[in-house]
Amino acid sequence: MTSNIDEFIQDVVNKGTCTGCGLCVGMDESGQSFMIDTARGPSPILHKNHKIPELILKCCAGHSINYPEIYMDFYGKYPENWLTGIISGVYTGYCTNGIIRRNSSSGGVLTAVLCSLLESDQIDAAIVVTQGIPEPEKASVSIVNSVDKIQAAAQSVYVPVSTLDILNKLDPAKRYAITCLPEQSAALRYLQKCGHKQALSIKYILGPYTGTAIYPAAIQTFKRISGVKKNDQVVSLKWRAGEWPGYLEIITQSGIILQSPKVYYNFLIPFFVTNASLQSMDFSNEFADLAVGDAWSPEFESQGQGFSVVVSRNEKMTSLIEEMRQNGILTLQPESMESASSMHGHMIDFKKRGSYIRNRVRTMFGKKAPDFGYKPARIGINRILVEIVISTIFILGRTKLFRLILFVLPESIIGPLFNSLRLKWKNVSRKTKRQGLKSYEVTITRK
């Protein structure tokens, strides 16, 4: 079976659907496989004597994760709303501690909850991803058991990080909380259902809403178009520095400080967006106990600082959130799911319908695409036409000709230009992209 597993994983990697999550390495009972960094993000290197169980065939995000099956196994039912997943409580707000709030990408809620779980002895350690380890331009996962180290991991990370390769380092006798991406949450739930000891030691799964990530090469390109020499090493990198919504800040060894508002450096997305971002159908981290995203609305944006949409998916987490609110650790107000969803309508559609269309097109052209066990029941022709435009931009953005644009136009021009075009496109496509979302239904393709 080892050779079959080898072929399976290489097929996922070679055909471009590997998410770089590290699950296969984390499941290797021999502990001898490892992840390496590549221009396309983390990639697994399997030891010839690895002991990866066949279970990987059922929970590899680059191949297949059956969302309907996990819903029935974990929640005992399907969600009433497939756009958002199972809901227990919805809030908007932030961490009351001003330092945590300012140092976080959004409202600091995930950081505050992890700290509270550790301080109240509900967990022995937290599994977090921290920017700047082992090098300023990189990020990595680690097991931490102090509030200071949890707070050091508060910033967003927009490049792929192998997180689940940490699995085989967990002590089944200890209790952990983890922050991870949507498909990683789903994979962990599947492993828990199957009795995987290390997965069962994770008592809380927390995660961010997840839209698009970019390949690490974007940083080198950003440096180059900003006139920074290739040998001028990065000594500090923050994706969301300063007041919310923040800005990309890069400090180099020579003392050069590059800063670009978040809405401007998004111009890197069409050129360096990851395949995982384009194939995932889960935006709101549907199998996390707690999912948190930016609260994008004029009301909150006008105030600056950081505001979050906070979604609890079970009564246990809702009770914890309510207790933290009553104790003044979190400042939260109840929110309707409809209102919270409207803050992310564009990206919800990008995942729930856009990703399905993109994956379907891949299979039509004989390419590999992951299977999530369901599909949108209906997609109008106008939405398909919109997706053709979006996908064409992504395809062109990966060509050498279009990447020349990055070296002709400085960031001070292309950033505002891209943001202007982005806003105009959102206005033009808004009606089509939101049409039918309220009545979104799915067809289960695998039971």
C-alpha positions as a Markdown table, in Angstrom:
| # | Residue | x | y | z |
|---|---|---|---|---|
| 1 | Met | 0.0 | 0.0 | 0.0 |
| 2 | Thr | 3.0 | 2.3 | 0.6 |
| 3 | Ser | 3.6 | 2.6 | -3.2 |
| 4 | Asn | -0.1 | 3.4 | -3.7 |
| 5 | Ile | 0.0 | 6.2 | -1.2 |
| 6 | Asp | 3.2 | 7.5 | -2.8 |
| 7 | Glu | 1.5 | 7.6 | -6.2 |
| 8 | Phe | -1.6 | 9.2 | -4.7 |
| 9 | Ile | 0.2 | 12.0 | -3.0 |
| 10 | Gln | 2.5 | 12.6 | -6.0 |
| 11 | Asp | -0.5 | 12.8 | -8.2 |
| 12 | Val | -2.0 | 15.5 | -6.0 |
| 13 | Val | 1.3 | 17.4 | -5.9 |
| 14 | Asn | 2.1 | 17.1 | -9.6 |
| 15 | Lys | -1.4 | 18.0 | -10.8 |
| 16 | Gly | -1.4 | 21.2 | -8.9 |
| 17 | Thr | -4.1 | 20.6 | -6.3 |
| 18 | Cys | -1.9 | 20.1 | -3.2 |
| 19 | Thr | -2.7 | 22.8 | -0.6 |
| 20 | Gly | 0.6 | 22.4 | 1.2 |
| 21 | Cys | -1.3 | 21.7 | 4.5 |
| 22 | Gly | 1.2 | 19.0 | 5.6 |
| 23 | Leu | -1.5 | 16.5 | 6.6 |
| 24 | Cys | 0.1 | 13.6 | 4.9 |
| 25 | Val | 3.4 | 14.3 | 6.7 |
| 26 | Gly | 1.6 | 14.8 | 10.0 |
| 27 | Met | -0.1 | 11.4 | 9.6 |
| 28 | Asp | 3.2 | 9.6 | 8.9 |
| 29 | Glu | 3.6 | 7.3 | 11.9 |
| 30 | Ser | 7.3 | 6.8 | 11.1 |
| 31 | Gly | 7.9 | 10.5 | 11.6 |
| 32 | Gln | 10.4 | 10.6 | 8.7 |
| 33 | Ser | 8.6 | 12.5 | 6.0 |
| 34 | Phe | 8.8 | 16.3 | 5.9 |
| 35 | Met | 7.7 | 19.4 | 4.1 |
| 36 | Ile | 10.0 | 21.6 | 2.0 |
| 37 | Asp | 9.5 | 25.2 | 0.8 |
| 38 | Thr | 9.0 | 25.7 | -2.9 |
| 39 | Ala | 8.0 | 28.6 | -5.1 |
| 40 | Arg | 4.5 | 27.2 | -5.0 |
| 41 | Gly | 4.4 | 26.9 | -1.3 |
| 42 | Pro | 5.1 | 23.9 | 1.0 |
| 43 | Ser | 5.3 | 20.5 | -0.6 |
| 44 | Pro | 5.7 | 17.0 | 1.0 |
| 45 | Ile | 8.7 | 14.8 | 0.7 |
| 46 | Leu | 7.8 | 11.3 | 1.7 |
| 47 | His | 10.4 | 9.0 | 3.3 |
| 48 | Lys | 10.7 | 5.6 | 1.5 |
| 49 | Asn | 9.8 | 3.8 | 4.7 |
| 50 | His | 6.9 | 6.1 | 5.6 |
| 51 | Lys | 3.8 | 4.8 | 7.4 |
| 52 | Ile | 1.0 | 7.0 | 6.1 |
| 53 | Pro | -2.3 | 5.2 | 6.6 |
| 54 | Glu | -4.9 | 4.8 | 3.8 |
| 55 | Leu | -7.1 | 7.3 | 5.8 |
| 56 | Ile | -5.3 | 10.1 | 3.9 |
| 57 | Leu | -7.3 | 9.2 | 0.8 |
| 58 | Lys | -10.4 | 10.4 | 2.5 |
| 59 | Cys | -9.2 | 13.7 | 4.0 |
| 60 | Cys | -6.6 | 15.2 | 1.7 |
| 61 | Ala | -7.9 | 18.6 | 0.7 |
| 62 | Gly | -6.2 | 18.4 | -2.6 |
| 63 | His | -8.1 | 15.3 | -3.5 |
| 64 | Ser | -11.3 | 14.8 | -1.6 |
| 65 | Ile | -13.1 | 15.8 | 1.6 |
| 66 | Asn | -16.7 | 14.9 | 1.9 |
| 67 | Tyr | -18.3 | 17.9 | 3.6 |
| 68 | Pro | -21.9 | 16.4 | 3.7 |
| 69 | Glu | -20.6 | 13.3 | 5.4 |
| 70 | Ile | -18.6 | 15.3 | 8.0 |
| 71 | Tyr | -21.7 | 17.4 | 8.7 |
| 72 | Met | -23.7 | 14.3 | 9.5 |
| 73 | Asp | -21.0 | 12.7 | 11.5 |
| 74 | Phe | -19.9 | 15.8 | 13.5 |
| 75 | Tyr | -23.1 | 17.9 | 13.8 |
| 76 | Gly | -25.7 | 15.1 | 13.1 |
| 77 | Lys | -27.4 | 17.3 | 10.4 |
| 78 | Tyr | -26.8 | 19.4 | 7.4 |
| 79 | Pro | -26.7 | 23.2 | 7.8 |
| 80 | Glu | -29.8 | 25.2 | 7.2 |
| 81 | Asn | -27.6 | 27.6 | 5.2 |
| 82 | Trp | -24.8 | 26.1 | 3.1 |
| 83 | Leu | -23.2 | 29.5 | 2.7 |
| 84 | Thr | -22.3 | 29.8 | 6.3 |
| 85 | Gly | -22.5 | 26.4 | 7.9 |
| 86 | Ile | -23.9 | 25.4 | 11.2 |
| 87 | Ile | -24.5 | 28.5 | 13.5 |
| 88 | Ser | -24.8 | 28.8 | 17.2 |
| 89 | Gly | -24.1 | 32.4 | 17.8 |
| 90 | Val | -23.1 | 35.4 | 15.6 |
| 91 | Tyr | -21.5 | 38.6 | 16.9 |
| 92 | Thr | -19.5 | 41.7 | 15.8 |
| 93 | Gly | -16.9 | 43.2 | 18.1 |
| 94 | Tyr | -13.3 | 43.0 | 19.3 |
| 95 | Cys | -10.9 | 42.1 | 22.1 |
| 96 | Thr | -11.2 | 44.7 | 24.9 |
| 97 | Asn | -7.5 | 44.6 | 25.6 |
| 98 | Gly | -6.2 | 47.5 | 23.4 |
| 99 | Ile | -2.7 | 46.0 | 23.0 |
| 100 | Ile | -4.0 | 42.7 | 21.6 |
| 101 | Arg | -6.5 | 44.5 | 19.4 |
| 102 | Arg | -3.9 | 46.8 | 17.9 |
| 103 | Asn | -1.4 | 44.0 | 17.3 |
| 104 | Ser | -3.9 | 41.8 | 15.7 |
| 105 | Ser | -5.0 | 41.8 | 12.0 |
| 106 | Ser | -8.6 | 42.5 | 13.0 |
| 107 | Gly | -10.3 | 42.6 | 16.4 |
| 108 | Gly | -8.0 | 40.2 | 18.2 |
| 109 | Val | -10.8 | 37.8 | 19.1 |
| 110 | Leu | -9.0 | 34.6 | 18.1 |
| 111 | Thr | -5.9 | 35.6 | 20.2 |
| 112 | Ala | -8.1 | 36.5 | 23.2 |
| 113 | Val | -9.9 | 33.2 | 23.1 |
| 114 | Leu | -6.7 | 31.2 | 22.9 |
| 115 | Cys | -5.2 | 33.1 | 25.8 |
| 116 | Ser | -8.4 | 32.6 | 27.8 |
| 117 | Leu | -8.4 | 28.8 | 27.1 |
| 118 | Leu | -4.8 | 28.6 | 28.3 |
| 119 | Glu | -5.1 | 30.7 | 31.4 |
| 120 | Ser | -8.3 | 28.9 | 32.5 |
| 121 | Asp | -6.5 | 25.5 | 32.1 |
| 122 | Gln | -8.9 | 24.3 | 29.4 |
| 123 | Ile | -5.9 | 23.5 | 27.2 |
| 124 | Asp | -2.2 | 22.6 | 27.8 |
| 125 | Ala | -0.9 | 24.4 | 24.7 |
| 126 | Ala | -2.0 | 26.2 | 21.5 |
| 127 | Ile | -1.0 | 25.4 | 18.0 |
| 128 | Val | -0.4 | 28.6 | 16.1 |
| 129 | Val | 1.1 | 30.0 | 12.9 |
| 130 | Thr | 3.6 | 32.8 | 13.4 |
| 131 | Gln | 5.0 | 35.1 | 10.8 |
| 132 | Gly | 8.8 | 35.6 | 11.0 |
| 133 | Ile | 9.8 | 32.1 | 12.0 |
| 134 | Pro | 12.2 | 30.7 | 11.0 |
| 135 | Glu | 13.0 | 33.8 | 8.8 |
| 136 | Pro | 11.3 | 37.2 | 8.5 |
| 137 | Glu | 9.7 | 36.3 | 5.1 |
| 138 | Lys | 8.5 | 32.9 | 6.2 |
| 139 | Ala | 5.9 | 31.6 | 8.6 |
| 140 | Ser | 5.6 | 28.3 | 10.4 |
| 141 | Val | 3.5 | 26.4 | 12.9 |
| 142 | Ser | 4.5 | 25.8 | 16.5 |
| 143 | Ile | 3.2 | 24.5 | 19.8 |
| 144 | Val | 3.2 | 27.3 | 22.4 |
| 145 | Asn | 2.2 | 27.3 | 26.1 |
| 146 | Ser | 2.5 | 30.9 | 27.0 |
| 147 | Val | 0.2 | 33.9 | 26.5 |
| 148 | Asp | 3.2 | 36.0 | 25.2 |
| 149 | Lys | 3.8 | 33.4 | 22.4 |
| 150 | Ile | 0.1 | 33.3 | 21.5 |
| 151 | Gln | 0.0 | 37.0 | 21.2 |
| 152 | Ala | 3.2 | 37.0 | 19.1 |
| 153 | Ala | 1.2 | 34.9 | 16.5 |
| 154 | Ala | -1.6 | 37.5 | 16.3 |
| 155 | Gln | -0.8 | 38.8 | 12.8 |
| 156 | Ser | -2.4 | 37.5 | 9.6 |
| 157 | Val | -0.3 | 35.3 | 7.2 |
| 158 | Tyr | -1.2 | 35.4 | 3.5 |
| 159 | Val | 1.2 | 32.8 | 2.2 |
| 160 | Pro | 0.7 | 29.0 | 2.4 |
| 161 | Val | 1.9 | 27.4 | 5.6 |
| 162 | Ser | 2.0 | 23.7 | 6.4 |
| 163 | Thr | 0.1 | 23.4 | 9.6 |
| 164 | Leu | -1.0 | 19.9 | 10.0 |
| 165 | Asp | 2.4 | 18.4 | 9.7 |
| 166 | Ile | 2.5 | 19.2 | 13.5 |
| 167 | Leu | 0.1 | 16.3 | 14.1 |
| 168 | Asn | 2.7 | 13.6 | 14.8 |
| 169 | Lys | 4.4 | 15.9 | 17.3 |
| 170 | Leu | 1.3 | 16.1 | 19.5 |
| 171 | Asp | 1.0 | 14.2 | 22.8 |
| 172 | Pro | -2.3 | 12.4 | 22.9 |
| 173 | Ala | -2.4 | 12.8 | 26.7 |
| 174 | Lys | -2.4 | 16.6 | 26.4 |
| 175 | Arg | -5.2 | 19.1 | 25.3 |
| 176 | Tyr | -4.6 | 21.5 | 22.5 |
| 177 | Ala | -6.4 | 24.3 | 20.7 |
| 178 | Ile | -5.4 | 25.0 | 17.1 |
| 179 | Thr | -5.9 | 27.9 | 14.6 |
| 180 | Cys | -6.1 | 26.6 | 11.0 |
| 181 | Leu | -7.6 | 27.1 | 7.6 |
| 182 | Pro | -11.1 | 25.8 | 6.5 |
| 183 | Glu | -10.1 | 22.5 | 4.8 |
| 184 | Gln | -7.6 | 21.8 | 7.6 |
| 185 | Ser | -10.5 | 22.1 | 10.1 |
| 186 | Ala | -12.6 | 19.7 | 8.0 |
| 187 | Ala | -9.7 | 17.2 | 7.7 |
| 188 | Leu | -9.2 | 17.3 | 11.5 |
| 189 | Arg | -12.9 | 16.6 | 12.1 |
| 190 | Tyr | -12.7 | 13.6 | 9.7 |
| 191 | Leu | -9.7 | 12.3 | 11.6 |
| 192 | Gln | -11.4 | 12.8 | 14.9 |
| 193 | Lys | -14.4 | 10.8 | 13.7 |
| 194 | Cys | -12.0 | 8.0 | 12.7 |
| 195 | Gly | -10.4 | 8.0 | 16.2 |
| 196 | His | -7.1 | 9.4 | 15.2 |
| 197 | Lys | -5.4 | 9.9 | 18.6 |
| 198 | Gln | -3.4 | 13.1 | 17.9 |
| 199 | Ala | -6.5 | 14.7 | 16.2 |
| 200 | Leu | -8.6 | 13.8 | 19.2 |
| 201 | Ser | -6.1 | 15.7 | 21.5 |
| 202 | Ile | -7.2 | 18.9 | 19.7 |
| 203 | Lys | -10.1 | 20.0 | 21.9 |
| 204 | Tyr | -10.8 | 23.3 | 20.2 |
| 205 | Ile | -10.5 | 24.3 | 16.5 |
| 206 | Leu | -10.4 | 28.0 | 15.8 |
| 207 | Gly | -9.9 | 29.6 | 12.4 |
| 208 | Pro | -10.2 | 32.7 | 10.3 |
| 209 | Tyr | -12.5 | 33.3 | 7.4 |
| 210 | Thr | -10.2 | 32.5 | 4.4 |
| 211 | Gly | -10.4 | 34.2 | 1.0 |
| 212 | Thr | -7.2 | 34.3 | -1.1 |
| 213 | Ala | -3.6 | 33.6 | -0.3 |
| 214 | Ile | -0.6 | 34.3 | -2.5 |
| 215 | Tyr | 2.6 | 32.4 | -3.3 |
| 216 | Pro | 5.8 | 33.5 | -1.5 |
| 217 | Ala | 7.3 | 34.8 | -4.8 |
| 218 | Ala | 5.0 | 37.8 | -4.4 |
| 219 | Ile | 7.2 | 39.3 | -1.7 |
| 220 | Gln | 10.3 | 39.2 | -3.9 |
| 221 | Thr | 8.4 | 40.8 | -6.7 |
| 222 | Phe | 7.0 | 43.5 | -4.4 |
| 223 | Lys | 10.6 | 44.3 | -3.3 |
| 224 | Arg | 11.8 | 44.4 | -6.9 |
| 225 | Ile | 9.1 | 46.8 | -8.1 |
| 226 | Ser | 9.8 | 49.0 | -5.1 |
| 227 | Gly | 13.4 | 49.4 | -6.1 |
| 228 | Val | 14.9 | 47.2 | -3.4 |
| 229 | Lys | 18.0 | 45.2 | -4.4 |
| 230 | Lys | 17.7 | 41.5 | -4.4 |
| 231 | Asn | 20.5 | 41.0 | -1.8 |
| 232 | Asp | 18.9 | 43.5 | 0.6 |
| 233 | Gln | 17.4 | 40.9 | 3.0 |
| 234 | Val | 14.0 | 41.4 | 4.7 |
| 235 | Val | 14.4 | 41.7 | 8.5 |
| 236 | Ser | 10.7 | 42.3 | 9.3 |
| 237 | Leu | 7.4 | 41.6 | 7.5 |
| 238 | Lys | 3.9 | 42.3 | 8.7 |
| 239 | Trp | 0.9 | 41.7 | 6.5 |
| 240 | Arg | -1.5 | 43.9 | 8.5 |
| 241 | Ala | 0.6 | 46.5 | 10.3 |
| 242 | Gly | -0.8 | 49.6 | 11.8 |
| 243 | Glu | -4.4 | 50.6 | 12.3 |
| 244 | Trp | -7.1 | 48.3 | 10.9 |
| 245 | Pro | -7.4 | 47.3 | 8.1 |
| 246 | Gly | -3.7 | 47.7 | 8.1 |
| 247 | Tyr | -0.9 | 47.8 | 5.5 |
| 248 | Leu | 1.9 | 45.5 | 4.3 |
| 249 | Glu | 5.1 | 46.6 | 5.9 |
| 250 | Ile | 8.5 | 45.3 | 4.9 |
| 251 | Ile | 11.7 | 46.5 | 6.5 |
| 252 | Thr | 15.0 | 45.5 | 4.9 |
| 253 | Gln | 18.5 | 45.1 | 6.2 |
| 254 | Ser | 19.6 | 48.4 | 4.8 |
| 255 | Gly | 16.8 | 50.2 | 6.6 |
| 256 | Ile | 14.4 | 50.6 | 3.7 |
| 257 | Ile | 10.8 | 50.6 | 4.9 |
| 258 | Leu | 8.1 | 49.6 | 2.4 |
| 259 | Gln | 4.5 | 50.2 | 3.2 |
| 260 | Ser | 1.4 | 49.5 | 1.1 |
| 261 | Pro | -2.2 | 49.7 | 2.3 |
| 262 | Lys | -4.1 | 46.4 | 2.2 |
| 263 | Val | -6.5 | 47.6 | -0.4 |
| 264 | Tyr | -3.5 | 48.5 | -2.6 |
| 265 | Tyr | -1.2 | 45.5 | -2.2 |
| 266 | Asn | -4.1 | 43.3 | -3.2 |
| 267 | Phe | -2.9 | 43.9 | -6.8 |
| 268 | Leu | -0.5 | 41.0 | -6.2 |
| 269 | Ile | -3.5 | 38.6 | -6.0 |
| 270 | Pro | -4.2 | 38.2 | -9.8 |
| 271 | Phe | -0.5 | 37.4 | -10.4 |
| 272 | Phe | 0.3 | 35.1 | -7.4 |
| 273 | Val | -3.0 | 33.7 | -6.1 |
| 274 | Thr | -2.6 | 30.1 | -4.9 |
| 275 | Asn | -4.4 | 27.2 | -6.5 |
| 276 | Ala | -5.8 | 26.3 | -3.1 |
| 277 | Ser | -7.5 | 29.7 | -2.9 |
| 278 | Leu | -9.2 | 29.1 | -6.3 |
| 279 | Gln | -10.4 | 25.5 | -5.6 |
| 280 | Ser | -11.6 | 25.8 | -2.0 |
| 281 | Met | -15.4 | 26.0 | -1.5 |
| 282 | Asp | -15.2 | 26.9 | 2.2 |
| 283 | Phe | -14.8 | 30.5 | 3.1 |
| 284 | Ser | -16.2 | 30.7 | 6.7 |
| 285 | Asn | -14.3 | 27.8 | 8.2 |
| 286 | Glu | -17.4 | 25.6 | 8.5 |
| 287 | Phe | -15.9 | 23.0 | 10.9 |
| 288 | Ala | -14.1 | 25.3 | 13.3 |
| 289 | Asp | -15.7 | 25.8 | 16.8 |
| 290 | Leu | -15.1 | 29.5 | 16.3 |
| 291 | Ala | -14.7 | 31.3 | 13.0 |
| 292 | Val | -13.6 | 34.9 | 12.8 |
| 293 | Gly | -13.4 | 37.4 | 9.9 |
| 294 | Asp | -13.0 | 41.1 | 9.3 |
| 295 | Ala | -16.2 | 43.1 | 9.9 |
| 296 | Trp | -16.3 | 44.9 | 6.6 |
| 297 | Ser | -19.0 | 47.6 | 6.8 |
| 298 | Pro | -19.1 | 51.4 | 6.6 |
| 299 | Glu | -20.1 | 51.6 | 10.2 |
| 300 | Phe | -16.9 | 49.8 | 11.4 |
| 301 | Glu | -14.5 | 50.9 | 8.7 |
| 302 | Ser | -15.2 | 54.6 | 9.6 |
| 303 | Gln | -14.1 | 54.0 | 13.2 |
| 304 | Gly | -10.7 | 52.5 | 12.3 |
| 305 | Gln | -9.1 | 50.1 | 14.8 |
| 306 | Gly | -10.2 | 46.5 | 14.4 |
| 307 | Phe | -13.7 | 44.9 | 14.3 |
| 308 | Ser | -14.5 | 41.2 | 13.7 |
| 309 | Val | -17.4 | 39.0 | 12.7 |
| 310 | Val | -17.4 | 36.3 | 15.3 |
| 311 | Val | -19.2 | 33.0 | 14.6 |
| 312 | Ser | -19.6 | 30.2 | 17.1 |
| 313 | Arg | -20.7 | 26.8 | 15.8 |
| 314 | Asn | -21.7 | 25.0 | 19.0 |
| 315 | Glu | -23.2 | 25.7 | 22.4 |
| 316 | Lys | -19.9 | 25.0 | 24.2 |
| 317 | Met | -18.1 | 27.7 | 22.3 |
| 318 | Thr | -21.0 | 30.1 | 22.6 |
| 319 | Ser | -21.0 | 29.7 | 26.4 |
| 320 | Leu | -17.2 | 30.5 | 26.4 |
| 321 | Ile | -17.7 | 33.6 | 24.2 |
| 322 | Glu | -20.6 | 34.8 | 26.4 |
| 323 | Glu | -18.5 | 34.3 | 29.6 |
| 324 | Met | -15.6 | 36.3 | 28.1 |
| 325 | Arg | -18.1 | 39.0 | 27.1 |
| 326 | Gln | -19.5 | 39.1 | 30.6 |
| 327 | Asn | -16.0 | 39.3 | 32.1 |
| 328 | Gly | -15.1 | 42.2 | 29.9 |
| 329 | Ile | -12.5 | 40.3 | 27.9 |
| 330 | Leu | -14.5 | 40.7 | 24.7 |
| 331 | Thr | -16.7 | 43.6 | 23.5 |
| 332 | Leu | -19.4 | 42.0 | 21.4 |
| 333 | Gln | -22.8 | 42.7 | 20.1 |
| 334 | Pro | -25.2 | 40.0 | 18.7 |
| 335 | Glu | -25.5 | 40.2 | 14.9 |
| 336 | Ser | -27.9 | 38.6 | 12.5 |
| 337 | Met | -26.3 | 36.0 | 10.2 |
| 338 | Glu | -27.8 | 37.9 | 7.2 |
| 339 | Ser | -26.0 | 41.1 | 8.2 |
| 340 | Ala | -22.7 | 39.3 | 9.0 |
| 341 | Ser | -22.9 | 37.5 | 5.7 |
| 342 | Ser | -23.5 | 40.7 | 3.7 |
| 343 | Met | -20.1 | 42.0 | 4.9 |
| 344 | His | -18.5 | 39.1 | 2.9 |
| 345 | Gly | -21.1 | 38.5 | 0.2 |
| 346 | His | -18.5 | 38.9 | -2.6 |
| 347 | Met | -16.0 | 36.4 | -1.2 |
| 348 | Ile | -18.8 | 33.9 | -0.1 |
| 349 | Asp | -19.9 | 33.8 | -3.8 |
| 350 | Phe | -16.3 | 33.6 | -4.9 |
| 351 | Lys | -15.9 | 30.4 | -2.9 |
| 352 | Lys | -19.3 | 28.7 | -3.0 |
| 353 | Arg | -20.1 | 29.2 | -6.7 |
| 354 | Gly | -16.9 | 30.5 | -8.2 |
| 355 | Ser | -14.7 | 27.6 | -6.9 |
| 356 | Tyr | -17.2 | 25.1 | -8.1 |
| 357 | Ile | -17.2 | 26.6 | -11.6 |
| 358 | Arg | -13.4 | 26.7 | -11.6 |
| 359 | Asn | -13.1 | 23.1 | -10.4 |
| 360 | Arg | -15.7 | 22.0 | -13.0 |
| 361 | Val | -13.8 | 23.7 | -15.8 |
| 362 | Arg | -10.6 | 22.0 | -14.7 |
| 363 | Thr | -12.2 | 18.5 | -14.9 |
| 364 | Met | -13.7 | 19.4 | -18.3 |
| 365 | Phe | -10.1 | 20.0 | -19.6 |
| 366 | Gly | -8.9 | 16.8 | -18.1 |
| 367 | Lys | -7.2 | 18.3 | -15.1 |
| 368 | Lys | -7.5 | 17.2 | -11.5 |
| 369 | Ala | -9.8 | 19.1 | -9.1 |
| 370 | Pro | -10.8 | 18.3 | -5.5 |
| 371 | Asp | -14.2 | 16.8 | -4.7 |
| 372 | Phe | -16.1 | 18.2 | -1.7 |
| 373 | Gly | -19.1 | 16.0 | -2.0 |
| 374 | Tyr | -21.6 | 18.6 | -3.0 |
| 375 | Lys | -22.3 | 21.3 | -5.7 |
| 376 | Pro | -24.5 | 24.3 | -6.1 |
| 377 | Ala | -28.0 | 23.2 | -7.1 |
| 378 | Arg | -28.3 | 26.1 | -9.6 |
| 379 | Ile | -25.9 | 28.5 | -11.2 |
| 380 | Gly | -27.2 | 31.1 | -13.7 |
| 381 | Ile | -25.5 | 31.7 | -17.0 |
| 382 | Asn | -24.7 | 35.3 | -16.0 |
| 383 | Arg | -22.7 | 34.0 | -13.0 |
| 384 | Ile | -20.8 | 31.7 | -15.3 |
| 385 | Leu | -20.0 | 34.6 | -17.6 |
| 386 | Val | -18.7 | 36.6 | -14.7 |
| 387 | Glu | -16.5 | 33.7 | -13.7 |
| 388 | Ile | -15.1 | 33.5 | -17.2 |
| 389 | Val | -13.9 | 37.1 | -16.7 |
| 390 | Ile | -12.5 | 36.4 | -13.3 |
| 391 | Ser | -10.7 | 33.2 | -14.3 |
| 392 | Thr | -9.3 | 34.8 | -17.5 |
| 393 | Ile | -7.7 | 37.5 | -15.3 |
| 394 | Phe | -6.1 | 34.9 | -13.1 |
| 395 | Ile | -4.8 | 32.9 | -16.1 |
| 396 | Leu | -3.4 | 36.0 | -17.8 |
| 397 | Gly | -1.8 | 37.1 | -14.5 |
| 398 | Arg | 0.4 | 34.1 | -14.5 |
| 399 | Thr | 1.9 | 34.8 | -17.9 |
| 400 | Lys | 5.2 | 36.4 | -18.3 |
| 401 | Leu | 3.8 | 39.1 | -20.5 |
| 402 | Phe | 1.3 | 40.3 | -18.0 |
| 403 | Arg | 3.8 | 40.0 | -15.1 |
| 404 | Leu | 5.9 | 42.6 | -17.0 |
| 405 | Ile | 3.2 | 45.1 | -15.9 |
| 406 | Leu | 4.5 | 44.7 | -12.4 |
| 407 | Phe | 8.0 | 45.9 | -13.5 |
| 408 | Val | 6.7 | 48.7 | -15.7 |
| 409 | Leu | 4.3 | 50.4 | -13.2 |
| 410 | Pro | 5.5 | 51.3 | -9.7 |
| 411 | Glu | 3.4 | 50.2 | -6.7 |
| 412 | Ser | 2.4 | 53.8 | -6.1 |
| 413 | Ile | 0.5 | 53.7 | -9.5 |
| 414 | Ile | -0.5 | 50.0 | -9.9 |
| 415 | Gly | -1.8 | 49.8 | -6.3 |
| 416 | Pro | -4.4 | 52.7 | -6.5 |
| 417 | Leu | -5.1 | 51.7 | -10.2 |
| 418 | Phe | -5.9 | 48.1 | -9.2 |
| 419 | Asn | -8.0 | 49.2 | -6.2 |
| 420 | Ser | -10.0 | 51.6 | -8.5 |
| 421 | Leu | -10.6 | 48.8 | -11.1 |
| 422 | Arg | -11.5 | 46.3 | -8.3 |
| 423 | Leu | -14.2 | 48.6 | -6.9 |
| 424 | Lys | -15.6 | 49.3 | -10.4 |
| 425 | Trp | -15.7 | 45.6 | -11.1 |
| 426 | Lys | -17.4 | 44.9 | -7.8 |
| 427 | Asn | -20.1 | 47.4 | -8.6 |
| 428 | Val | -20.6 | 46.0 | -12.1 |
| 429 | Ser | -20.7 | 42.4 | -11.0 |
| 430 | Arg | -22.4 | 42.9 | -7.6 |
| 431 | Lys | -25.9 | 42.2 | -8.8 |
| 432 | Thr | -24.9 | 39.0 | -10.6 |
| 433 | Lys | -22.6 | 37.7 | -7.9 |
| 434 | Arg | -25.2 | 38.2 | -5.2 |
| 435 | Gln | -28.2 | 37.1 | -7.2 |
| 436 | Gly | -29.6 | 33.9 | -5.9 |
| 437 | Leu | -27.3 | 33.7 | -2.8 |
| 438 | Lys | -30.2 | 34.1 | -0.4 |
| 439 | Ser | -31.8 | 31.0 | -1.9 |
| 440 | Tyr | -28.5 | 29.1 | -2.3 |
| 441 | Glu | -29.1 | 25.4 | -2.2 |
| 442 | Val | -26.8 | 22.4 | -2.9 |
| 443 | Thr | -27.0 | 19.0 | -4.4 |
| 444 | Ile | -25.2 | 16.3 | -2.5 |
| 445 | Thr | -23.0 | 14.3 | -5.0 |
| 446 | Arg | -21.5 | 11.8 | -2.6 |
| 447 | Lys | -23.3 | 10.2 | 0.4 |
